[in-house]
Amino acid sequence: MTNQTFASIGVAQDLEALLAQHGINEPSPVQAQTIPVILEGRDVVSKSQTGTGKTLAYLLPLLQSIKNDIKGTQKLIIAPTQELAMQIVREAQRYGAERGIGVQGLIGGAAVKRQIEKLREHPELVVGTPGRLKELITLKKLKMHNVSTIVIDEADQVFQLGGVSDVEFVLKSALRDRQLIFLSATIDEHTAALAKREMKEPVHIGIEPDRATAAGLEHYYFVEEGRNKVDLLRRLVRQYNPDRAIVFVNATEDIGEVEAKMNHLGLSAAALYGDADKVTRSNVLSAFRNGKIQLLIASEVAARGLDIEGLPMVINFDPAFDSEHYVHRAGRTGRMGRSGIVLSIVDETQIFIMRKFARELGIELKERVLFGGKVLEADPRPDTRPEGHSFSRKPGQSRDRKPGQGSRKPGPKATISNQRLTGSKPTGARTGRDQDRKNKGAPKWSKDRAPRSEE
């Protein structure tokens, strides 16, 4: 945190009192840098790690600058997913209610007719997904002539999910001198290009702390060959026994398989797909938040923007695409000073990725092994070995076996019941779904090629 107070950076007294009621007594670094600039009316590009309070960094000045004498929408927030949009709505209602500020969510998957009825109440602050916002503007139901500020939260994900043309349409519908704010954990080329084209002398805010991930996090990785990864995941969950954990899987087509096997092996798991309808997505997340589901199996894109209060653990079933995406995944736990654990499962050819992340992020990312029902420190591996060098362990030897103990034959493969599992999708629908899915997840790492950006 900082040595400043909310009052010292320009936050109104009534909002400061509300923050104190919710246990927030001083601004985070991103809030301390962003709030004063937004209050000045400047365009902003803010890059910061997740879990740092960046939602309030723009919500507080937006709520504070809404004018009582103007009827209709004055502030517009664009989010990449339905879930993130509704999280922002709830936060805005929490701090805007006492000021009499109307807040409306406009997301895909919800009834358009109902949303049009709510817009007749002239909400001052609107939060929505790009496609639905464009639709309602086209229908002339969402009036843009009084919108003075537009915020794009998780901007890189908005563009990765195909929202570039919709966002450009929204921007062209607003006042030419409107204030524009981009916030994201990563700033990709689309975000940078749009900022250059649409912003006027923007203020760039980049929060790069000594530790790119939260200080309260513990980082460990376990080495296992591919065919044994599911069983290792099961044993890790049994060993650590978190009340809830997000499991990141890179390939969308693998999400359902991991989910099905976890349920078959006696764990409670559900899959989160980026293209799930509103009701399905809401039901899965509600069950996960309430502890009815222990494991949420998801791609990084599907889980973007999720804020699960008190989440104790993140598990990377596949390694993150790069260090920035590792930070984003890790940011689901250990939020706002809490503790958390991040586990990664890699094979021997991917150990260099863990070392790379540790160097780039300045974190202790330690190898661990499971043996005798305990998590133990692994024998140190020399850093002098070239990447891709074959290690001394015999092929097939599991990391939870004693040194010198030979490999064993793999057990019979588990048979998966045809019963429909919670949150899963039928196999027959998977082929068509994989052809045109927007949410492709992060690409798989390979020692034979350099990593490439997500599509």
PETA-V646794 format. One record per residue. OMEGA is omega in whole degrees, -180 to 180 (none if undefined). NEAR is the number of other ideal C-beta (glycine too) atoms within 8 Angstrom. Layout:
omega:OMEGA near:NEAR
omega:OMEGA near:NEAR
This chain:
omega:-177 near:6
omega:177 near:8
omega:-179 near:3
omega:173 near:9
omega:177 near:8
omega:179 near:12
omega:-177 near:8
omega:178 near:6
omega:171 near:12
omega:-180 near:8
omega:-178 near:13
omega:-174 near:6
omega:-178 near:6
omega:177 near:8
omega:177 near:13
omega:179 near:12
omega:177 near:8
omega:178 near:11
omega:180 near:13
omega:178 near:9
omega:180 near:6
omega:175 near:7
omega:179 near:5
omega:-171 near:8
omega:177 near:5
omega:-175 near:9
omega:172 near:14
omega:180 near:11
omega:-179 near:12
omega:177 near:14
omega:-179 near:14
omega:-179 near:12
omega:-172 near:11
omega:-174 near:14
omega:-179 near:15
omega:-178 near:10
omega:178 near:11
omega:178 near:16
omega:177 near:10
omega:179 near:6
omega:-178 near:5
omega:169 near:10
omega:-172 near:12
omega:166 near:15
omega:-175 near:15
omega:177 near:18
omega:-180 near:11
omega:178 near:14
omega:179 near:13
omega:179 near:11
omega:-177 near:10
omega:179 near:11
omega:-176 near:12
omega:176 near:14
omega:177 near:10
omega:180 near:12
omega:175 near:16
omega:-178 near:16
omega:-177 near:12
omega:179 near:14
omega:177 near:12
omega:180 near:14
omega:-177 near:14
omega:-175 near:10
omega:176 near:10
omega:-175 near:12
omega:-177 near:6
omega:-175 near:4
omega:178 near:3
omega:-179 near:8
omega:177 near:4
omega:-174 near:8
omega:179 near:14
omega:-177 near:12
omega:-178 near:15
omega:179 near:16
omega:179 near:17
omega:180 near:15
omega:-176 near:14
omega:-175 near:14
omega:177 near:12
omega:-176 near:12
omega:180 near:11
omega:180 near:14
omega:-178 near:16
omega:173 near:11
omega:179 near:11
omega:178 near:14
omega:-179 near:12
omega:180 near:8
omega:179 near:11
omega:178 near:15
omega:-180 near:9
omega:-176 near:9
omega:-178 near:13
omega:-174 near:11
omega:-176 near:8
omega:175 near:6
omega:180 near:8
omega:-178 near:5
omega:177 near:11
omega:-179 near:9
omega:-179 near:13
omega:175 near:13
omega:179 near:11
omega:-174 near:15
omega:174 near:12
omega:180 near:8
omega:176 near:7
omega:-177 near:12
omega:-180 near:5
omega:-178 near:9
omega:179 near:6
omega:179 near:8
omega:178 near:14
omega:177 near:11
omega:180 near:7
omega:179 near:9
omega:177 near:13
omega:176 near:6
omega:175 near:7
omega:177 near:9
omega:-179 near:11
omega:-178 near:12
omega:-179 near:18
omega:177 near:14
omega:-178 near:15
omega:174 near:15
omega:-171 near:15
omega:-176 near:13
omega:-179 near:9
omega:177 near:14
omega:179 near:16
omega:-179 near:11
omega:-176 near:9
omega:174 near:15
omega:179 near:13
omega:179 near:6
omega:-179 near:8
omega:177 near:6
omega:174 near:9
omega:-177 near:12
omega:-175 near:8
omega:-172 near:12
omega:178 near:5
omega:-179 near:10
omega:-176 near:13
omega:-179 near:9
omega:175 near:14
omega:179 near:15
omega:172 near:13
omega:-180 near:13
omega:-175 near:16
omega:-172 near:14
omega:-178 near:13
omega:179 near:13
omega:175 near:13
omega:-177 near:15
omega:179 near:14
omega:-180 near:12
omega:173 near:12
omega:-176 near:6
omega:-175 near:13
omega:-177 near:10
omega:179 near:6
omega:179 near:11
omega:179 near:14
omega:177 near:9
omega:180 near:10
omega:-179 near:16
omega:180 near:10
omega:-179 near:6
omega:-176 near:7
omega:177 near:11
omega:-178 near:8
omega:-178 near:4
omega:179 near:3
omega:176 near:10
omega:-177 near:10
omega:-175 near:14
omega:174 near:14
omega:174 near:14
omega:-178 near:14
omega:174 near:13
omega:177 near:12
omega:178 near:9
omega:-179 near:10
omega:-174 near:10
omega:179 near:5
omega:180 near:10
omega:-179 near:14
omega:-179 near:10
omega:-180 near:8
omega:178 near:14
omega:180 near:13
omega:-176 near:7
omega:-170 near:6
omega:-175 near:7
omega:177 near:10
omega:179 near:4
omega:-177 near:6
omega:173 near:11
omega:180 near:9
omega:-180 near:8
omega:180 near:13
omega:-180 near:7
omega:-179 near:12
omega:-178 near:4
omega:178 near:7
omega:175 near:3
omega:-177 near:9
omega:174 near:11
omega:-177 near:14
omega:-175 near:14
omega:-177 near:5
omega:-177 near:8
omega:170 near:14
omega:-176 near:7
omega:179 near:13
omega:172 near:13
omega:-179 near:14
omega:-176 near:15
omega:180 near:11
omega:178 near:12
omega:-170 near:10
omega:-174 near:6
omega:-179 near:5
omega:-175 near:10
omega:-179 near:11
omega:179 near:10
omega:177 near:7
omega:177 near:13
omega:178 near:14
omega:-177 near:11
omega:177 near:10
omega:180 near:13
omega:177 near:15
omega:-177 near:7
omega:-177 near:9
omega:177 near:10
omega:176 near:6
omega:177 near:10
omega:176 near:6
omega:176 near:14
omega:171 near:13
omega:178 near:17
omega:-178 near:13
omega:178 near:15
omega:-174 near:13
omega:-175 near:14
omega:-179 near:10
omega:-178 near:11
omega:179 near:8
omega:-174 near:10
omega:-179 near:16
omega:180 near:12
omega:180 near:8
omega:179 near:15
omega:-178 near:16
omega:-179 near:11
omega:178 near:11
omega:177 near:16
omega:179 near:12
omega:-178 near:10
omega:171 near:9
omega:178 near:4
omega:-180 near:10
omega:-176 near:9
omega:175 near:17
omega:-179 near:16
omega:176 near:13
omega:180 near:15
omega:-179 near:12
omega:-177 near:12
omega:178 near:7
omega:178 near:8
omega:-173 near:6
omega:-176 near:10
omega:180 near:7
omega:-180 near:9
omega:-180 near:13
omega:-179 near:9
omega:-180 near:8
omega:-178 near:16
omega:177 near:12
omega:178 near:8
omega:180 near:11
omega:179 near:13
omega:-177 near:8
omega:176 near:6
omega:178 near:8
omega:176 near:6
omega:-178 near:14
omega:-174 near:11
omega:174 near:15
omega:-177 near:15
omega:-172 near:15
omega:167 near:14
omega:-179 near:16
omega:-179 near:16
omega:-179 near:14
omega:-176 near:11
omega:-178 near:14
omega:176 near:12
omega:179 near:13
omega:176 near:10
omega:-180 near:6
omega:-174 near:10
omega:176 near:6
omega:-180 near:5
omega:-173 near:13
omega:-171 near:11
omega:170 near:14
omega:179 near:15
omega:175 near:15
omega:177 near:13
omega:171 near:12
omega:-179 near:12
omega:178 near:11
omega:-177 near:14
omega:177 near:11
omega:-175 near:7
omega:179 near:11
omega:179 near:8
omega:173 near:12
omega:179 near:14
omega:-179 near:14
omega:179 near:14
omega:-179 near:15
omega:-179 near:15
omega:176 near:14
omega:179 near:13
omega:-180 near:15
omega:-176 near:13
omega:176 near:14
omega:172 near:7
omega:180 near:8
omega:178 near:10
omega:179 near:8
omega:-179 near:16
omega:177 near:13
omega:179 near:16
omega:177 near:13
omega:176 near:14
omega:-179 near:14
omega:170 near:13
omega:-173 near:8
omega:-180 near:10
omega:-177 near:7
omega:-180 near:11
omega:-179 near:13
omega:178 near:10
omega:179 near:10
omega:178 near:14
omega:179 near:10
omega:179 near:9
omega:-179 near:13
omega:180 near:12
omega:-174 near:7
omega:-176 near:8
omega:-180 near:13
omega:-179 near:8
omega:173 near:11
omega:-179 near:5
omega:-167 near:12
omega:175 near:9
omega:177 near:12
omega:176 near:11
omega:173 near:12
omega:177 near:14
omega:176 near:9
omega:179 near:3
omega:180 near:5
omega:173 near:6
omega:-175 near:8
omega:174 near:8
omega:179 near:6
omega:174 near:11
omega:-178 near:4
omega:177 near:4
omega:178 near:9
omega:177 near:5
omega:-176 near:5
omega:-179 near:3
omega:180 near:8
omega:178 near:4
omega:180 near:6
omega:180 near:6
omega:180 near:6
omega:-178 near:3
omega:-171 near:8
omega:-178 near:2
omega:-179 near:7
omega:178 near:6
omega:178 near:6
omega:180 near:8
omega:-177 near:10
omega:-180 near:10
omega:179 near:11
omega:177 near:8
omega:-179 near:9
omega:175 near:5
omega:179 near:4
omega:180 near:3
omega:-174 near:6
omega:178 near:5
omega:180 near:9
omega:180 near:7
omega:179 near:4
omega:178 near:6
omega:180 near:4
omega:-180 near:3
omega:179 near:4
omega:177 near:7
omega:-176 near:5
omega:179 near:7
omega:177 near:5
omega:-178 near:3
omega:179 near:4
omega:-177 near:4
omega:-178 near:10
omega:175 near:9
omega:-177 near:12
omega:179 near:11
omega:-178 near:8
omega:-178 near:7
omega:-177 near:5
omega:-178 near:5
omega:-172 near:8
omega:-176 near:11
omega:179 near:7
omega:-179 near:7
omega:-176 near:10
omega:-177 near:8
omega:-172 near:6
omega:-179 near:5
omega:176 near:10
omega:-178 near:8
omega:-177 near:12
omega:-177 near:9
omega:179 near:14
omega:179 near:12
omega:180 near:10
omega:176 near:7
omega:174 near:10
omega:179 near:5
omega:-176 near:8
omega:179 near:3
omega:179 near:5
omega:179 near:3
omega:177 near:8
omega:-176 near:5
omega:179 near:6
omega:177 near:10
omega:none near:5
